[in-house]
Amino acid sequence: MFRVFQPLDTYNCGSVGAARVATIPPMPRTTRAAPRTARSPQATTGWTFLSNHAHVLIVLAREPDLRMREIAARVGITERAVQRIIGELSESGYLETLREGRRNRYRIHSDRMLRHPIEAHRKVLDLIRLGQ
């Protein structure tokens, strides 16, 4: 709470120059809506075994012509995070963006090997099969 000092009205109080204290109630806090949806396991558990990169790949394998907004809603992340992930996957050669009119269609290079040494013997296709 904040305190505001206001000069006293000399007609209401015999003391000149004294001040009374008025308290202003704090502003109500507004909460932002969480980007995660009710369908997202992250909304309830807080963590998952697969990364958001894997989730984006799995979603795009099912429906390669989804908009970033739809991908974000299904994965439970922001549109900006989807943009970043798609950029990273494209730059690394795992994903190709094809322009069809005003929409994008994504092609996954499923024959590529996974990146981490623990799963480097597996292909992207093996990861996609987890989500089917």
N, C-alpha and C positions, 0 to 999 in steps of 0.2 A: 504494500500500500504506500501511496505517496501522500505527503503532507503538504498542504498549501497554506501559507500564512497570508491572512487578509487583514488589512487595517480595520480597527474597530470604528464603528460609527460613533462619533462623539456625543450624539444625542441619545444613544441607547446605553452608554456606559459612562460613568463618571471619570474614568481613567483615560487621559489623552495619550496617544502614542502606543497604547497596549495593543496587542494583536491576539486574535482568536485563531484557533487551529481548526481547519476543515479537512476532513479526510475524504479522499476520492477513492471509490472502490476500484479495484484493478479491472482492466479490460478482460472480458471473457476470452479464454484461449480457444483458438480454432485449431482443429486437427486436420491435417491433410489426409486425404483418402490414400490408403496403401495401394501401390500398383499391383499387388498380388491379388489374384481372384480366388473365389471360394474353391474353384476346381484345382488350384495349384497345391501340391503337397507341401510346398515351402511355407504356405500361409499358416499351416497348422503345426508343422514339425520344426521349422527353422533351418533345416539342412536336408540335403539329399546326397545320394551317392554319385550322381552325375552332375557335371558342371552345366552352367547355362549354355555354353557352347554346344554341348552334347544335346541339350534340350532343343535348342534352335535347329540343329541338324535333324533331329527326329521329327519335329513338327514340319519342317520343309520337305522331308522325305514323304510324309503323308499327303501334304498339299503344297506343291511347289509354287503356286501362284498366289499365296496369301500376302496381304499387305502387312507392313511392319507393325501396324497397330494391332492387327489380329494375332500376329506372332507373339507380340508382347503380352497380350491378354492370356494367351494359352500357356506361355512359359511362366508368367507371373513376374515380369520385369518391365522396365520402362521402354518406350520406343527408342529413346536415345541409346540405351544399352543394346537393343537389338541392332541398331545401326552400326554401333562399334563392333559387335560380334560378327555381323555379316561382312564388314570391312576386313576384319582380321582373318576370317575364314577364306575370303576371296583372295586376299594378299598372300596367304599361305598355300593357295592352290586346292583347297578342299571344296570350294564353292564357286560357281560361275553365275553371274547375273546376266540374264537375257532380257532385253527390252522388247516388250510386245505392246505396241501402241503407247498408252499412258501407264501401263502396268509393268511390273517386273515379274519374271519367272526365274526360278532358281534351279540350277542343275548341280547336283552333288556328285563329286568325283569319288565314288564309293570304293574304287580300287586303291586309293591312297592308304598308306599305313598310318596308324595312330602315332602321336608324337612322343608320349612319355615312354621312357625305357621299359617300364613294367609291362605296358601293353603294346609295345612297338612291333610285336609279332602278329598283331591283329589289324584288320582293315576297318575302314569307316563302315563298310557294309555290316560287319559284326556288331558295331555299335548301334546302327540303325535297326537291326533285327531285335535288339532289346526293347525297343519302343513299339514293336508290332504285336 
